[in-house]
Amino acid sequence: MSRGVLVTGASRGVGAEVAKVFAAAGDRVVLHCRGATDKARAVLAELPGQGHEVVVGDLGEPAGIPALVEESAATLGRIDVLVNNAALFVDDPVAGSRRIGHPLADTSYDEWVAAWRRTLAVNLEGAAHLTWCVARQMLDRDPAEGVRRGAIVNVGSRGAYRGEPDVPAYGASKAGLHAFGQSMAVSLAPHDITVTSIAPGFIATDMAAQGLNGPGGDAIRAQSPFNRVATPEEVAAAVLWLASPPAGWSSGAVLDFNGASYLR
C-alpha cells in the first residue's frame, strides 16, 4: 500500500537518496528543501511513480512549519512517514584560517553564540516542531486501510557519541535529536506511531567531499576497519527499513551505522 512520505533536506545527499528509495518502493514523496529548489526539482524528476512534489521552507523559522506540513499533507493526502533529515553543519571557515566550524579556542563569543543558535534552531528545534505538526496530523487523520498510523525516522550522527570538537553545536544537536526521538517513541507508541533514529558516521556526500578528497581523507576512511565511509544509498536503505512495518519493534532505538568506526 502506497504511503505518503515527507523527507526534509531532500535536495541532495542522504535526503535525495531517501526520497528515491521510498519512491522506488511505491510511496509518494514530498521533498523538502530550504532554498535549493532547482536541485530538489532535479531529484523530483528522477523519482519513479506519481504524486511527488517539492516544498520549500526554513526549519529554523518555527512560524512557517505548520504551513509546510499542511502543504505536504495536502499533496500526499496524509503524511504516513516523516524523515527528519535536514541539518545545518556550520560550514563557515574560522576567521583567519581554513578550519571549518566553531572550535572553542579559535572562535569569538559572538560567533560561538550565533553558531549554537543557528545549529540548534534547525537541527533540533526544527525537527521537534516539525514532528509535533506531523504527529498531530497522524493522530487527527486516519491512515488508509493496510497502512499503520505513522513512522518517524530521525537522521542523527555518530558525532553525538564520538564528539565533534570543531563543530560542538552539531554534535550536541544530534545527541538532542536522538534523545528527543526516544521521548517521542514512548509518547507515541500508544497511538501506533514508531520513532527511531539512525546515527551514521562519515558518508560520501558532496558535503563531505572536501574532507574525503583532501590530505586527511585516508585517515577518515581508516576510522572504519572496512577502510571506507558509508554511501548515501546505504543510509537510505536503512532509513527505509526503519520506517517499514517489520521494523516496528525497533521503536525507540538509535541505530549505530558507522562501519564499526565507533563502538559503544
C-alpha positions as CSV (number, residue, x, y, z in Angstrom):
1,M,0.0,0.0,0.0
2,S,1.4,3.4,-1.0
3,R,2.3,5.7,1.8
4,G,2.8,9.5,1.9
5,V,6.3,10.4,2.9
6,L,7.8,13.8,3.9
7,V,11.6,13.9,3.7
8,T,13.4,17.1,4.9
9,G,16.6,18.2,3.4
10,A,16.0,16.2,0.2
11,S,17.7,18.3,-2.4
12,R,21.0,16.4,-2.2
13,G,23.0,13.7,-0.3
14,V,21.2,11.4,2.0
15,G,17.9,13.2,1.8
16,A,17.8,12.8,-2.0
17,E,18.6,9.1,-1.8
18,V,16.0,8.6,0.9
19,A,13.4,10.1,-1.4
20,K,14.5,7.8,-4.2
21,V,14.2,4.6,-2.2
22,F,10.8,5.4,-0.9
23,A,9.6,6.3,-4.3
24,A,11.1,3.1,-5.7
25,A,9.1,1.2,-3.0
26,G,5.9,2.7,-4.4
27,D,5.4,5.5,-1.9
28,R,4.5,9.1,-2.7
29,V,7.2,11.6,-1.6
30,V,7.3,15.3,-0.7
31,L,10.9,16.6,-0.9
32,H,11.6,19.5,1.4
33,C,14.4,22.0,0.8
34,R,15.3,25.3,2.3
35,G,16.2,27.1,-0.8
36,A,17.8,24.7,-3.4
37,T,14.6,24.4,-5.4
38,D,16.3,23.6,-8.7
39,K,18.3,20.8,-7.1
40,A,15.2,19.4,-5.4
41,R,13.2,19.5,-8.6
42,A,16.1,17.7,-10.4
43,V,15.7,14.9,-7.8
44,L,12.0,15.0,-8.2
45,A,12.3,14.4,-11.9
46,E,14.3,11.2,-11.2
47,L,11.6,9.7,-8.9
48,P,9.6,6.8,-10.3
49,G,5.8,6.9,-9.8
50,Q,3.3,9.7,-9.4
51,G,2.2,12.1,-6.7
52,H,5.6,13.5,-5.7
53,E,6.2,17.2,-5.0
54,V,8.7,19.8,-3.6
55,V,8.0,22.1,-0.7
56,V,10.2,25.0,0.4
57,G,10.8,26.2,4.0
58,D,13.3,27.2,6.6
59,L,13.0,24.8,9.5
60,G,14.8,27.4,11.6
61,E,11.7,29.6,11.5
62,P,9.0,27.9,13.6
63,A,6.2,30.1,12.3
64,G,6.4,28.6,8.8
65,I,6.5,25.0,9.8
66,P,2.7,24.4,10.2
67,A,2.0,25.7,6.7
68,L,4.8,23.5,5.3
69,V,3.2,20.4,6.9
70,E,-0.3,21.4,5.7
71,E,1.0,21.8,2.2
72,S,2.8,18.5,2.3
73,A,-0.3,16.7,3.7
74,A,-2.5,18.3,1.0
75,T,-0.2,16.9,-1.7
76,L,0.1,13.5,-0.1
77,G,-3.4,13.2,1.3
78,R,-1.8,12.1,4.5
79,I,1.8,12.1,5.9
80,D,2.4,8.5,6.9
81,V,6.2,8.7,7.3
82,L,8.3,11.6,8.3
83,V,12.1,11.5,7.8
84,N,13.8,14.3,9.8
85,N,17.0,14.5,7.7
86,A,17.6,18.3,7.3
87,A,20.5,19.5,9.2
88,L,22.9,22.5,9.3
89,F,26.5,21.7,9.6
90,V,28.0,25.1,10.2
91,D,30.4,25.5,7.3
92,D,31.8,29.0,7.8
93,P,35.6,28.9,8.0
94,V,37.0,30.1,11.2
95,A,38.2,33.7,11.0
96,G,41.8,33.8,9.7
97,S,42.0,30.1,8.9
98,R,40.7,27.3,6.7
99,R,39.2,25.3,9.6
100,I,35.5,24.6,9.4
101,G,33.2,25.2,12.3
102,H,33.5,26.9,15.7
103,P,36.2,25.3,17.8
104,L,36.2,27.0,21.2
105,A,39.8,28.2,21.3
106,D,39.5,29.9,17.8
107,T,36.0,31.3,18.0
108,S,34.9,34.7,19.4
109,Y,32.0,34.7,21.9
110,D,29.6,36.3,19.4
111,E,30.4,33.8,16.7
112,W,30.1,31.0,19.2
113,V,26.6,32.1,20.3
114,A,25.5,32.6,16.6
115,A,26.7,29.1,15.7
116,W,24.8,27.4,18.5
117,R,21.6,29.3,17.9
118,R,21.7,28.7,14.2
119,T,22.5,25.0,14.5
120,L,20.1,24.1,17.3
121,A,17.3,26.1,15.6
122,V,17.4,23.8,12.6
123,N,18.8,20.5,13.7
124,L,16.9,20.1,17.0
125,E,14.2,22.6,17.4
126,G,13.1,22.5,13.7
127,A,12.9,18.7,13.8
128,A,10.9,18.9,17.1
129,H,8.4,21.4,15.8
130,L,8.0,19.5,12.5
131,T,7.5,16.3,14.4
132,W,4.7,18.0,16.5
133,C,2.9,19.1,13.4
134,V,3.2,15.8,11.6
135,A,2.4,13.7,14.6
136,R,-0.7,15.7,15.3
137,Q,-1.8,15.2,11.7
138,M,-1.1,11.4,12.1
139,L,-3.4,11.4,15.1
140,D,-6.2,13.5,13.5
141,R,-6.3,11.8,10.1
142,D,-6.9,8.0,9.9
143,P,-4.5,6.1,7.6
144,A,-5.6,4.2,4.6
145,E,-6.5,0.6,5.1
146,G,-3.4,-1.5,5.4
147,V,-1.2,1.4,6.4
148,R,0.0,1.8,10.0
149,R,-0.7,5.2,11.7
150,G,2.8,6.5,11.4
151,A,6.5,6.2,11.4
152,I,9.1,8.8,12.1
153,V,12.8,8.4,11.4
154,N,15.4,10.9,12.6
155,V,18.8,11.1,10.9
156,G,21.3,11.7,13.7
157,S,25.0,11.3,13.8
158,R,27.9,9.3,15.3
159,G,29.2,12.7,16.4
160,A,26.6,12.7,19.1
161,Y,28.7,10.0,20.8
162,R,32.2,10.3,19.4
163,G,32.4,14.1,19.8
164,E,32.7,17.0,17.4
165,P,35.5,19.2,18.6
166,D,35.3,21.6,15.7
167,V,31.5,21.7,15.5
168,P,30.3,21.0,19.0
169,A,26.9,22.5,18.4
170,Y,26.3,20.0,15.6
171,G,27.3,17.1,17.8
172,A,25.1,18.4,20.6
173,S,22.1,18.9,18.3
174,K,22.3,15.3,17.1
175,A,22.6,14.0,20.7
176,G,19.5,16.0,21.4
177,L,17.8,14.7,18.4
178,H,18.4,11.1,19.5
179,A,17.1,11.8,23.0
180,F,14.0,13.6,21.5
181,G,13.3,10.6,19.3
182,Q,13.4,8.3,22.3
183,S,11.0,10.5,24.2
184,M,8.6,10.6,21.3
185,A,8.9,6.8,20.9
186,V,7.5,6.4,24.4
187,S,4.9,9.2,23.9
188,L,3.6,8.0,20.6
189,A,3.7,4.2,20.9
190,P,0.1,4.0,22.4
191,H,-1.0,5.6,19.1
192,D,0.8,3.1,16.9
193,I,3.4,5.6,15.8
194,T,7.0,4.4,15.8
195,V,10.0,6.7,16.2
196,T,13.6,5.6,15.5
197,S,16.9,7.3,14.8
198,I,20.0,6.4,12.8
199,A,23.4,7.6,13.8
200,P,25.7,7.4,10.7
201,G,29.4,8.1,10.6
202,F,31.1,9.7,7.6
203,I,29.0,9.5,4.4
204,A,30.3,10.0,0.9
205,T,28.2,13.1,0.1
206,D,29.1,16.3,-1.6
207,M,29.2,18.0,1.9
208,A,31.9,15.6,3.0
209,A,33.9,15.6,-0.3
210,Q,36.3,18.3,0.8
211,G,37.5,16.2,3.8
212,L,37.4,12.9,2.0
213,N,39.3,14.2,-1.1
214,G,41.8,16.2,0.9
215,P,45.0,15.1,2.7
216,G,43.0,13.8,5.7
217,G,40.8,11.6,3.5
218,D,42.8,8.4,4.1
219,A,42.6,8.9,7.9
220,I,38.9,9.4,7.7
221,R,38.4,6.1,5.8
222,A,40.8,4.3,8.2
223,Q,38.4,5.1,11.1
224,S,36.5,2.1,9.9
225,P,38.1,-1.4,9.7
226,F,36.4,-1.6,6.3
227,N,38.6,1.3,5.3
228,R,35.8,3.3,3.6
229,V,32.9,5.5,4.5
230,A,29.2,4.9,4.0
231,T,27.4,5.6,0.8
232,P,24.2,7.7,0.8
233,E,22.4,4.7,-0.7
234,E,23.3,2.5,2.3
235,V,22.0,5.1,4.7
236,A,18.8,5.5,2.7
237,A,18.2,1.7,2.7
238,A,18.5,1.6,6.4
239,V,16.0,4.6,6.8
240,L,13.5,2.8,4.5
241,W,13.8,-0.3,6.7
242,L,13.4,1.7,10.0
243,A,10.1,3.1,8.6
244,S,8.8,-0.3,7.5
245,P,6.1,-2.3,9.4
246,P,8.5,-5.2,10.1
247,A,10.9,-2.7,11.9
248,G,8.2,-1.5,14.3
249,W,9.6,-3.2,17.3
250,S,12.8,-1.2,17.0
251,S,10.9,2.0,18.0
252,G,13.0,4.0,20.5
253,A,16.3,2.6,19.1
254,V,19.2,4.6,17.8
255,L,20.9,2.5,15.1
256,D,24.7,3.0,15.0
257,F,25.6,3.0,11.3
258,N,29.3,3.6,11.1
259,G,31.1,0.6,9.8
260,A,32.5,-0.3,13.2
261,S,34.3,3.1,13.3
262,Y,32.9,3.9,16.8
263,L,31.6,1.3,19.2
264,R,29.8,1.9,22.5
